[in-house]
Amino acid sequence: MKIIFGITSLTIGGAEKVLVDIANKLSTKHEITILTIYSNGELEKNLNKNIQLKSIFNFKFDDLSKSKKQLISLKLLLFKKYYYKRYVKSNNDIEIAFLEGPITRIFGVRNPKVKKIAWIHNDISKVFGNSLKAKIKIAIDKKTYGKYRTLIFVSKDNRDRFTEVYKDVRDEYLQPVQKRVVYNYINPENVRQCAEEKIEDVFNKNTINFLIVARLTKQKRIDRVIEVHKSLIEHKYIHNFYVIGDGPEKENLEKQIQENNVQDTFHLLGSKVNPYPYMKNADFICLLSEFEGYGMVIEEAKILGKPIIITDTAAREAVENYKNSIIVKNTEQGIYSEIRDILKKKIKNFSNEREDYNNERILQKIEKILEE
């Protein structure tokens, strides 16, 4: 089969890593193309050589000014048919929009000759907010999702939240669009192998070290973690927090760290193409977001057998059967209390045994959906 995937870019991120792993696996059997809106993503070099990669724009989104970002977003919305015909439409058997937003609208242009699939990675009820602009986007996207034969969700919670927002999504023949849940696929051998890479020792050997691997966006609520960290330090619960990632909130977070005078114990390490050696050497992996789709870093932490702390979001599905995990209340006080108890050594003992990790069944489920 000829399959084209679409995504905003292949910069470092959870959905982007999942796409690279899925595409590499499928490329052994199928002819795979990946279309990105923006080019020069760090993960492009991880694609198998037999995968065709093309981009609409030959630059990175983060390199644009705010006004240019807004202008391009408007162009992608108003001229989606043009972009579809020029960059997507071909003799493909399946067209897969792998991320919410502009790429889903472009791939949603009607073409009865191909099977269309849209992948939803996030909690739709939280992504857009409640503004007038958000309501307009929701109205547009409800029609867009009706152009797809199948919608794939990375968690049951995401599927249910989507259904709350978009109610009854039907195709042009008024038939309900198929909704399927497929947990994120990741190549475990690649994670284990990359975790062995030697790195400079950044962690403080005299304290417990917590690590967050996330894009620096408002959704991830790193600002809330900084406040928790400050309060713990003030109450003499000494520890270190490290954050791997980059994003639009970086400048605000740096300022907050300085204002709270925790620059010696709260560290922004920036983006890392290979975060796995850091994950391997940290004491705890944290995902303390306000909302999540599934949380790819949780799967990576499970592969490495690391203790995990997460807030109560859709990501809880990822740790249902993982004994080295703690789900905390999705509040500042909830996070504070659990981390304080860890530092006071009141938390349960974690197992040192690495659990068997095999998600080949996920790939088999994807193959079955493609062949239906």
C-alpha positions as CSV (number, residue, x, y, z in Angstrom):
1,M,0.0,0.0,0.0
2,K,1.0,3.6,-0.5
3,I,0.5,5.6,2.7
4,I,1.1,9.3,3.3
5,F,1.3,10.6,6.9
6,G,0.9,14.3,7.7
7,I,2.2,16.1,10.8
8,T,3.1,19.7,11.7
9,S,6.9,18.9,11.9
10,L,9.3,16.3,13.1
11,T,10.8,18.4,15.9
12,I,11.3,16.6,19.2
13,G,8.0,15.6,20.7
14,G,5.9,12.6,21.8
15,A,3.6,12.3,18.8
16,E,6.6,13.0,16.5
17,K,8.6,10.1,18.0
18,V,5.6,7.8,17.7
19,L,5.2,8.7,14.0
20,V,8.9,8.0,13.3
21,D,8.7,4.6,14.9
22,I,5.4,3.6,13.2
23,A,6.6,4.9,9.8
24,N,9.9,3.0,10.1
25,K,8.1,-0.2,11.0
26,L,5.5,0.1,8.2
27,S,8.1,1.0,5.6
28,T,9.3,-2.6,5.6
29,K,6.0,-3.6,4.0
30,H,4.5,-0.4,2.5
31,E,5.5,2.7,0.5
32,I,5.6,5.5,3.1
33,T,5.6,9.3,2.6
34,I,5.6,11.8,5.4
35,L,4.5,15.4,4.7
36,T,5.4,18.1,7.3
37,I,4.1,21.6,7.3
38,Y,7.5,22.9,8.6
39,S,10.9,21.4,7.8
40,N,14.3,20.9,9.6
41,G,12.9,18.9,12.5
42,E,15.5,17.1,14.6
43,L,13.8,13.7,14.2
44,E,13.9,13.7,10.4
45,K,17.3,12.0,10.5
46,N,15.8,9.1,12.4
47,L,13.6,8.1,9.4
48,N,14.5,5.0,7.3
49,K,16.0,6.0,4.0
50,N,13.2,4.4,2.0
51,I,10.7,6.8,3.5
52,Q,10.0,9.9,1.3
53,L,10.0,13.1,3.3
54,K,8.6,16.4,2.0
55,S,7.6,19.7,3.5
56,I,5.3,22.6,2.6
57,F,7.6,25.2,4.1
58,N,11.4,25.0,4.2
59,F,11.8,26.5,7.7
60,K,11.0,25.7,11.3
61,F,7.9,27.1,13.0
62,D,9.8,28.3,16.1
63,D,12.0,30.5,13.8
64,L,9.0,32.7,12.8
65,S,7.8,35.9,14.4
66,K,4.4,35.9,16.1
67,S,2.8,37.8,13.2
68,K,4.2,35.4,10.6
69,K,3.0,32.4,12.6
70,Q,-0.5,33.9,12.6
71,L,-0.3,34.7,8.9
72,I,0.7,31.1,7.9
73,S,-2.0,29.6,10.1
74,L,-4.6,31.7,8.3
75,K,-3.2,30.7,4.9
76,L,-3.3,27.0,5.8
77,L,-6.9,27.4,6.8
78,L,-8.1,29.5,3.8
79,F,-6.1,27.7,1.1
80,K,-6.3,24.1,2.4
81,K,-7.6,22.8,-0.9
82,Y,-4.6,24.3,-2.7
83,Y,-2.1,22.7,-0.2
84,Y,-4.0,19.4,-0.4
85,K,-3.8,19.2,-4.2
86,R,-0.2,20.3,-4.4
87,Y,1.3,18.3,-1.5
88,V,-1.0,15.5,-0.6
89,K,-3.2,14.3,-3.4
90,S,-1.5,11.6,-5.4
91,N,-2.1,7.9,-6.0
92,N,-2.0,7.0,-2.3
93,D,-4.2,4.4,-0.9
94,I,-4.4,5.9,2.6
95,E,-4.0,9.5,3.9
96,I,-3.3,9.8,7.6
97,A,-3.4,13.1,9.5
98,F,-1.2,12.3,12.5
99,L,-1.9,15.4,14.6
100,E,-4.8,17.8,15.4
101,G,-4.9,21.2,13.8
102,P,-3.8,22.5,10.4
103,I,-2.6,19.2,9.0
104,T,-5.9,17.5,9.8
105,R,-7.8,20.3,8.0
106,I,-5.5,19.9,4.9
107,F,-5.8,16.1,4.8
108,G,-9.6,16.5,5.4
109,V,-10.2,17.9,1.9
110,R,-12.6,15.5,0.3
111,N,-11.2,12.7,-1.9
112,P,-13.5,9.6,-2.2
113,K,-10.7,7.6,-3.9
114,V,-8.6,7.2,-0.7
115,K,-9.1,6.0,2.8
116,K,-8.7,8.9,5.3
117,I,-7.6,8.4,9.0
118,A,-7.1,11.1,11.6
119,W,-5.0,10.5,14.8
120,I,-6.0,12.4,17.9
121,H,-3.3,12.7,20.5
122,N,-4.7,15.3,22.9
123,D,-7.6,16.1,25.2
124,I,-9.7,18.0,22.7
125,S,-11.8,19.5,25.5
126,K,-8.7,21.3,26.9
127,V,-6.7,22.2,23.7
128,F,-8.7,25.1,22.4
129,G,-10.1,26.7,25.5
130,N,-13.4,28.6,25.7
131,S,-12.8,31.8,23.6
132,L,-14.8,32.8,20.5
133,K,-11.8,31.8,18.4
134,A,-11.9,28.3,20.0
135,K,-15.6,27.9,19.3
136,I,-15.0,28.7,15.6
137,K,-12.2,26.2,15.4
138,I,-14.4,23.5,17.0
139,A,-17.2,24.2,14.5
140,I,-14.8,24.0,11.6
141,D,-13.1,20.8,12.9
142,K,-16.4,19.0,13.5
143,K,-17.0,19.2,9.7
144,T,-13.4,18.3,9.1
145,Y,-13.5,15.1,11.1
146,G,-16.6,14.0,9.2
147,K,-14.4,13.7,6.1
148,Y,-12.4,10.9,7.7
149,R,-13.4,7.2,7.7
150,T,-11.6,6.4,10.9
151,L,-10.5,8.4,14.0
152,I,-7.8,6.9,16.1
153,F,-7.4,8.0,19.7
154,V,-4.4,7.4,21.9
155,S,-6.5,6.7,25.0
156,K,-10.1,5.9,25.9
157,D,-10.2,9.1,27.9
158,N,-9.3,11.1,24.8
159,R,-12.0,9.3,22.8
160,D,-14.6,10.1,25.4
161,R,-13.6,13.8,25.8
162,F,-13.7,14.2,22.0
163,T,-17.2,12.7,21.9
164,E,-18.3,15.3,24.5
165,V,-17.0,18.2,22.4
166,Y,-18.0,17.1,18.9
167,K,-21.0,14.9,19.9
168,D,-22.1,12.9,16.9
169,V,-19.5,13.2,14.0
170,R,-20.9,11.7,10.8
171,D,-19.5,11.4,7.3
172,E,-21.1,12.8,4.1
173,Y,-23.5,9.8,4.0
174,L,-24.6,10.5,7.6
175,Q,-22.9,7.4,8.8
176,P,-21.1,7.6,12.2
177,V,-17.3,7.9,11.8
178,Q,-15.4,4.9,13.2
179,K,-13.6,5.6,16.5
180,R,-10.7,3.4,17.5
181,V,-8.4,3.5,20.5
182,V,-4.7,2.6,19.8
183,Y,-2.1,3.2,22.4
184,N,1.1,4.8,21.3
185,Y,3.6,2.5,19.7
186,I,7.3,3.0,20.5
187,N,10.4,0.9,19.6
188,P,11.7,-0.4,23.0
189,E,15.0,-1.6,21.7
190,N,15.8,1.9,20.3
191,V,15.1,3.4,23.7
192,R,17.3,0.9,25.6
193,Q,20.1,1.3,23.2
194,C,20.1,5.1,23.2
195,A,19.9,5.1,27.0
196,E,23.5,3.6,27.1
197,E,25.0,6.7,25.4
198,K,27.5,8.4,27.7
199,I,26.6,11.9,28.8
200,E,28.1,14.5,31.2
201,D,26.9,13.9,34.7
202,V,24.4,16.7,35.4
203,F,22.6,15.3,38.4
204,N,23.3,16.1,42.0
205,K,24.5,12.8,43.6
206,N,23.6,14.1,47.1
207,T,19.9,14.6,46.5
208,I,16.9,12.9,44.9
209,N,16.7,14.1,41.3
210,F,13.3,14.5,39.5
211,L,13.3,14.7,35.7
212,I,10.6,16.1,33.4
213,V,10.8,15.6,29.7
214,A,8.3,17.8,27.9
215,R,7.8,20.6,25.5
216,L,7.7,23.9,27.4
217,T,4.1,24.8,26.8
218,K,1.4,26.0,29.2
219,Q,-0.3,22.6,29.1
220,K,2.7,21.0,30.8
221,R,2.4,23.4,33.8
222,I,6.1,23.6,34.5
223,D,5.3,26.9,36.2
224,R,3.2,25.0,38.8
225,V,6.1,22.6,39.4
226,I,8.5,25.5,40.1
227,E,6.1,26.8,42.8
228,V,5.9,23.4,44.4
229,H,9.7,23.1,44.2
230,K,10.2,26.5,45.8
231,S,7.8,25.6,48.7
232,L,9.5,22.3,49.3
233,I,13.0,23.9,49.4
234,E,11.7,26.6,51.8
235,H,10.5,23.7,54.1
236,K,14.0,22.1,53.9
237,Y,13.0,19.3,51.6
238,I,16.2,19.4,49.5
239,H,16.0,17.9,46.0
240,N,16.7,18.9,42.4
241,F,14.3,19.2,39.4
242,Y,15.6,18.9,35.9
243,V,13.6,19.7,32.7
244,I,14.5,18.5,29.2
245,G,12.7,20.4,26.5
246,D,12.2,23.7,24.7
247,G,9.2,25.7,23.7
248,P,7.3,29.0,23.9
249,E,7.2,29.2,27.7
250,K,11.0,29.0,28.1
251,E,11.6,32.7,28.7
252,N,8.7,32.9,31.2
253,L,10.0,29.8,33.1
254,E,13.6,31.2,33.2
255,K,12.2,34.4,34.7
256,Q,10.1,32.5,37.3
257,I,13.1,30.4,38.4
258,Q,15.2,33.6,38.9
259,E,12.4,35.4,40.8
260,N,11.9,32.4,43.1
261,N,15.7,32.1,43.6
262,V,15.7,28.4,42.8
263,Q,18.2,28.5,40.0
264,D,20.6,26.2,41.9
265,T,18.1,23.4,42.3
266,F,15.6,23.8,39.3
267,H,17.4,23.3,36.0
268,L,16.2,23.8,32.4
269,L,18.5,21.6,30.4
270,G,17.1,22.6,27.0
271,S,16.2,20.2,24.2
272,K,18.0,16.9,23.8
273,V,17.8,14.7,20.7
274,N,18.6,11.8,23.0
275,P,17.0,12.3,26.4
276,Y,17.2,8.6,27.4
277,P,20.6,8.6,29.2
278,Y,19.2,11.4,31.4
279,M,16.0,9.4,32.0
280,K,18.1,6.3,32.9
281,N,20.1,8.2,35.5
282,A,17.2,10.2,37.1
283,D,15.6,9.0,40.3
284,F,12.0,9.8,39.2
285,I,10.4,10.6,35.8
286,C,7.6,13.2,36.2
287,L,4.7,14.2,33.9
288,L,2.8,16.8,35.9
289,S,0.7,18.4,33.2
290,E,-2.7,20.0,33.5
291,F,-4.0,17.7,30.7
292,E,-2.5,15.0,28.5
293,G,-3.3,12.7,25.6
294,Y,-1.4,9.7,26.7
295,G,2.1,10.9,27.5
296,M,4.8,9.3,25.4
297,V,7.5,9.9,28.0
298,I,5.6,7.5,30.3
299,E,6.1,4.6,27.8
300,E,9.8,5.5,27.6
301,A,10.1,5.5,31.3
302,K,8.4,2.2,31.6
303,I,10.8,0.7,29.1
304,L,13.7,1.9,31.3
305,G,12.0,0.6,34.4
306,K,11.9,4.0,36.1
307,P,9.6,5.2,38.9
308,I,7.0,7.5,37.4
309,I,5.0,10.4,39.0
310,I,2.0,11.8,37.0
311,T,-0.9,14.0,37.6
312,D,-4.4,12.6,37.2
313,T,-5.0,13.0,33.4
314,A,-5.7,10.7,30.5
315,A,-2.1,9.6,31.0
316,R,-3.2,7.4,33.9
317,E,-4.2,4.7,31.4
318,A,-0.5,4.3,30.6
319,V,0.4,3.3,34.2
320,E,-2.7,1.2,35.0
321,N,-0.6,-2.0,35.2
322,Y,2.8,-0.4,36.1
323,K,3.7,-0.9,39.7
324,N,6.5,1.7,39.8
325,S,4.1,4.7,39.5
326,I,2.2,7.3,41.5
327,I,-0.8,9.2,40.3
328,V,-1.2,12.5,42.2
329,K,-4.1,15.0,42.4
330,N,-4.0,17.5,39.5
331,T,-3.4,20.4,41.8
332,E,-0.4,22.3,43.2
333,Q,-1.1,21.0,46.7
334,G,-1.5,17.4,45.4
335,I,1.9,17.5,43.7
336,Y,3.5,19.1,46.8
337,S,2.1,16.5,49.2
338,E,3.3,13.5,47.2
339,I,6.8,14.8,46.5
340,R,7.1,15.8,50.1
341,D,6.2,12.3,51.1
342,I,8.8,10.9,48.7
343,L,11.5,13.2,50.2
344,K,10.3,12.2,53.7
345,K,10.6,8.5,52.5
346,K,7.0,7.9,53.3
347,I,6.2,6.6,49.8
348,K,6.1,2.9,49.0
349,N,9.2,1.1,48.0
350,F,9.7,0.8,44.2
351,S,10.7,-2.4,42.5
352,N,14.1,-2.6,41.0
353,E,13.0,-5.2,38.5
354,R,12.4,-4.0,35.0
355,E,9.1,-5.2,33.7
356,D,8.8,-6.9,30.4
357,Y,7.8,-4.4,27.7
358,N,6.4,-5.5,24.4
359,N,3.9,-3.4,22.4
360,E,4.0,-5.4,19.1
361,R,0.3,-5.9,19.5
362,I,-0.2,-2.2,19.0
363,L,1.6,-2.4,15.6
364,Q,-0.6,-5.4,14.7
365,K,-3.7,-3.3,15.6
366,I,-2.5,-0.5,13.4
367,E,-1.9,-2.9,10.5
368,K,-5.4,-4.3,10.9
369,I,-7.0,-0.8,10.7
370,L,-5.0,0.0,7.6
371,E,-6.1,-3.2,5.9
372,E,-9.8,-2.9,6.8
